[in-house]
Amino acid sequence: MKTPKKNQARHNEPEAQATLSIRIQPRASKNGIVMMENGKLKIRLTAPPVDGAANEALVKFLADTLTVPKSQVEILFGHTSREKIIRINGKNDAEVRRVLNTGGE
C-alpha cells in the first residue's frame, strides 16, 4: 500500500477560487487593465469581438497576468457581452485583486 506524500494536497481541501466582475474593451490599441471609477475592472484587449476572439484573448491575458494555466480561467457569464463574470481557480480573491490592481506587475 502506498503512503501519501506529505506535500500532496488532500482531496477534501477546497481549491482557492476568485470570482471577478469585469468589463472588456475589445479592439483597444494595447492589452491592459484599468480601474474604473465605480471600482470595477476594465480590461482592454486588442482582439476584435468576433468569433470568440476577444474571449480567447481575455482568458490568455488573465492566465498570463495571474500566472495560472488557461484551463484555470473560466468565463461564467457574458460570453457575448462586454460585461463578464470570470472565475479563476487556484488563486483566492485577495491574490487576484492584488495583482490586477497593480496592473499585472
Secondary structure, DSSP 8 states (H G I E B T S, - for coil): -----TTS--TTS---EEEEEEEEETT-SS-EEEE-TTS-EEEE-SS-SSTTHHHHHHHHHHHHHHT--GGGEEEEE-TTSSEEEEEEETS-HHHHHHHHHTTT-
